[in-house]
Amino acid sequence: MALFKKRTAGKPGEWFYCLEHKKVEEGPDCPGKDRFGPYASRQEAQAAMETARERNLEWENDPRWHDASARGESDPD
C-alpha cells in the first residue's frame, strides 16, 4: 500500500476514453495506462477507438514505416 497516492486532477472540459471500462469519462478518473485523451469534447472521446483504428491503418500502410529490409525482402538495386 502506498503512503501517498497522487490523484491527477483534470481540467474542466477534458474528456477521456477509458480502455478498461470502455466508456467516456470527464476528467482522468482512471490511470493513464488505461485511457486515451484528453479530448476537447465528449463526441471526440466517444470516437476514440475508431480514431485509433484509422490511425493504425494509416501507419500500417505508410511506406516510411515499412522498408524492405524490415520485411526480409532484398533491395532491388
N, C-alpha and C positions, 0 to 999 in steps of 0.2 A: 504494500500500500504506500503510495507516495505521500510525502508530508505536505507538499504543495502541489496543488492541481491548478494549472494555468487555464483559465477559461477564456477562449477567444471571443471577444465581443464583436458582433457585426455592426456595420453601419446601417442606418435605416435605408430601406430600399434595395439592399443587396439580397439577391436570390441565389440559391444553390440547389443542385440536384443531388440527392443522397443516393449513392450506388447501393448501399446496404438495404435501405428501406424502400428504394425505388419510388421516391416521392420528392416533390418540390418543397423546400423549406426557406423561410425568410430568416436570414441570419445563419451563421455557421453553427447549427446545433450538433452536428456530427463531426468526428475528427476529419482533418484534411485528407487523409488517405482514403476516405470513403465518400468523397464528394467532388463534383465538378462545380466550378464557379469562381468568383461571383459573376452573376449576370445582372444586367440593368433592369430586367423585367421578369415577371412570373412566366410569361409566354416563352421567353428565351430559355429559361431554366427548364420548362416543360419539354422543349425541343432538344435538350442536351444530348440525349442518346442518338437521335437522328443526325445532329450536327457532327458528333463524334464518328458515326458510321460514314458520313460523306467525306470527312477529312481523312479518315483511314483509307478510303478508296482512292482519293486523290494522291496520297503519299505512296500507296502501293503501285500506282501507275505512273509515278513521276520518274523519268529516266535518270534524274540526278541522284536518286537514292539507290538505283539498281544498276551497277556496272557489270560488265561481262565477267570479270574475274570473281565477283562475289557469287555468281551463279555457276561457276565452274566451267564456263564457256571459254573457248580460246579467242584471242583477239584476231579479227580478220586481216590485220595489216601484216 
